[in-house]
C-alpha cells in the first residue's frame, strides 16, 4: 500500500506504548504492494518496535525515492510521475533492496483464487523458533565454529527463513574471528556466506581475506 507519511507517527507511537509490543505478539504483514509511505511505516516499525515481519519482501528499498509529482512530457504530452524526495530513514549504508520478512509466506495465484491468506495463517500458527540472532547468542563463546555453522545451515534450510538477509551478519562474524586469530574458523564462515550469496563480490573478497590470513595464497 502507499499513502500519507503524516499518518504513520501516531500509529507507531501507539504500537510502542502497546502491551502487544513484544516478540510473538506484534506482527506486520508485508508484500509486493508495500512501498512509498508504507515503506516509511515499515522502517519506523523495524526501528522502534519488536514486531515480526511476515509475508513477502516489501516492494521498496528502506532508503528510497518518493513523493512523486505529475508532469507532462513536452513532446509526447504523456503524463508521468517523477520522484522529488529521497527518504533516508535508515542508516546511510543500508543498501537493502527491500525489507525482508522474518517469516516467509508467499502468495500464489492459486491461493488467491481459493481465498487463502498464507501470511495470516502463518501468524495464527506461529511458534517461536530459532532466530539468527538467537543462534549467534547461543554460540558466541563457543570455541568450535562448526556448531554455529551447523545451526545456521539448519536455519537457512527452513523455507520460512528464505528471505532473511544474512550476508552482512556472517561477514561481521567472520572478521570478528579473524581479529581473534581464528583464521580457520573465519574461513568456514566466509565459505557459508559465499555459498549463500553467490553474486556478492564482497562475500568472495572476505573469503579471500580469510585465506590470506591463513597464509593460503593459492
C-alpha positions in Angstrom: 0.0 0.0 0.0 1.0 3.6 -0.4 -0.3 6.8 1.3 0.4 9.7 3.5 3.6 9.7 5.7 1.8 12.0 8.1 -0.4 9.2 9.3 2.5 7.0 10.4 3.6 8.7 13.6 0.5 8.2 15.8 0.2 4.6 14.8 3.9 3.9 15.6 3.7 5.7 18.9 0.6 3.7 19.8 2.4 0.5 19.0 5.4 1.4 21.0 3.3 2.0 24.1 1.1 -1.0 23.5 1.1 -4.1 25.6 1.4 -6.2 22.4 4.8 -4.7 21.6 6.6 -7.9 22.3 8.1 -10.7 20.2 5.4 -13.2 19.3 2.6 -10.7 19.8 3.1 -7.9 17.3 3.2 -9.0 13.6 3.3 -6.9 10.5 2.4 -8.3 7.1 4.4 -7.0 4.2 4.2 -7.8 0.5 4.7 -6.7 -3.1 2.4 -3.7 -2.6 4.3 -2.3 0.4 6.1 0.8 -0.9 6.3 4.6 -0.7 4.7 5.8 2.6 4.1 2.2 3.6 7.8 1.5 3.3 8.4 4.5 5.6 6.0 3.0 8.0 7.8 -0.4 7.9 11.1 1.5 8.5 9.8 3.0 11.7 8.2 -0.3 12.9 11.5 -2.0 12.3 13.5 0.6 14.2 11.2 1.3 17.2 9.1 -1.9 17.9 9.6 -5.6 18.5 7.4 -6.6 15.5 7.9 -9.7 13.5 7.5 -9.2 9.7 5.5 -11.9 7.9 4.7 -12.4 4.2 6.8 -11.3 1.2 9.6 -8.7 0.9 8.5 -5.1 0.5 8.4 -3.5 -2.9 10.7 -0.7 -1.9 14.1 -0.1 -0.5 14.3 1.1 3.1 16.1 4.2 1.8 14.2 5.2 -1.3 13.0 8.0 -3.6 9.4 9.1 -3.3 6.8 11.9 -3.3 6.0 11.7 -7.0 4.7 14.7 -8.8 2.9 14.6 -12.1 4.4 16.3 -15.1 3.6 16.3 -18.8 6.4 15.5 -21.2 6.9 18.4 -23.6 6.9 16.5 -26.9 4.7 13.4 -26.3 2.5 15.2 -23.7 2.4 11.9 -21.8 1.6 12.4 -18.1 4.3 10.7 -15.9 5.1 10.7 -12.1 8.6 11.8 -11.1 10.0 11.3 -7.6 11.0 14.5 -5.9 12.5 13.5 -2.5 15.0 10.9 -1.2 13.9 9.3 2.1 16.8 8.1 4.2 15.0 6.7 7.2 17.7 4.1 7.8 21.5 4.0 8.1 23.0 5.7 5.0 24.9 2.5 4.4 21.7 0.5 4.3 21.6 -0.8 0.7 19.0 -3.4 1.1 16.7 -3.8 -1.9 13.8 -4.5 0.3 12.7 -5.2 3.9 12.7 -9.0 4.2 10.1 -10.8 6.3 11.4 -13.0 9.1 8.6 -15.5 8.3 8.1 -16.1 4.6 4.6 -16.6 3.3 4.4 -16.0 -0.4 1.1 -15.6 -2.2 0.4 -17.7 -5.3 -2.4 -17.2 -7.8 -3.9 -20.5 -6.7 -4.0 -19.3 -3.0 -5.5 -16.0 -4.1 -8.2 -17.8 -6.1 -9.0 -20.1 -3.2 -9.2 -17.1 -0.8 -6.3 -18.3 1.3 -4.2 -15.8 3.4 -0.9 -17.6 4.0 0.6 -14.7 5.9 -2.3 -14.6 8.4 -2.2 -18.4 8.6 1.5 -18.2 9.5 0.7 -15.7 12.2 -2.1 -17.8 13.7 0.1 -20.8 13.7 3.2 -19.0 14.9 5.5 -20.9 17.2 8.8 -19.4 18.5 11.8 -20.8 16.6 15.5 -20.0 16.4 16.4 -16.6 15.0 19.7 -15.8 13.5 20.5 -13.5 16.5 19.5 -16.3 18.8 21.9 -18.7 17.1 24.7 -16.1 17.4 24.0 -15.5 21.1 23.9 -19.3 21.8 27.3 -19.9 20.1 29.0 -16.6 20.9 31.5 -18.1 23.4 31.8 -21.4 21.6 35.4 -22.2 20.5 34.2 -24.5 17.8 32.7 -22.5 14.8 31.2 -25.7 13.3 28.4 -25.6 15.9 27.4 -22.2 14.6 27.7 -23.3 11.0 25.5 -26.3 11.7 22.8 -24.3 13.4 23.0 -21.6 10.7 22.6 -24.2 7.9 19.5 -25.6 9.6 18.1 -22.1 10.0 18.7 -21.3 6.2 17.1 -24.7 5.2 13.8 -23.7 6.8 11.5 -22.3 4.0 10.2 -19.7 6.4 13.6 -18.1 6.5 14.3 -17.9 2.8 14.1 -14.1 2.7 16.1 -13.5 5.9 19.2 -11.4 5.0 22.3 -12.9 6.5 25.2 -11.7 4.3 26.3 -8.7 6.4 25.9 -10.6 9.7 28.0 -13.5 8.5 30.6 -11.1 7.2 30.9 -9.4 10.6 31.2 -12.8 12.4 34.0 -13.8 10.0 36.0 -10.7 10.6 35.5 -10.9 14.4 37.0 -14.4 14.2 39.9 -13.1 12.2 40.6 -10.5 14.9 40.7 -13.4 17.4 43.4 -15.1 15.2 40.9 -17.9 14.3 41.5 -17.8 10.6 40.4 -21.4 10.0 37.0 -20.7 11.7 36.7 -17.4 9.8 37.2 -19.2 6.5 34.4 -21.6 7.3 32.0 -18.7 8.0 33.1 -16.9 4.9 32.5 -20.1 2.9 29.0 -20.2 4.1 28.5 -16.6 3.1 29.9 -17.1 -0.4 27.7 -20.2 -0.8 24.5 -18.3 0.2 25.5 -15.0 -1.6 27.0 -16.3 -4.8 26.5 -13.0 -6.6 28.2 -10.9 -3.9 31.7 -9.7 -4.7 32.1 -8.7 -1.1 31.4 -12.2 0.2 34.2 -13.6 -2.0 36.6 -10.7 -1.2 36.1 -11.6 2.5 36.8 -15.3 1.8 40.0 -14.2 0.1 40.9 -12.2 3.2 40.4 -15.3 5.3 42.6 -17.4 3.1 45.3 -14.7 3.1 45.2 -14.5 6.9 45.7 -18.3 7.0 48.7 -18.0 4.6 46.9 -19.8 1.8 48.0 -17.6 -1.1 46.8 -20.0 -3.8 
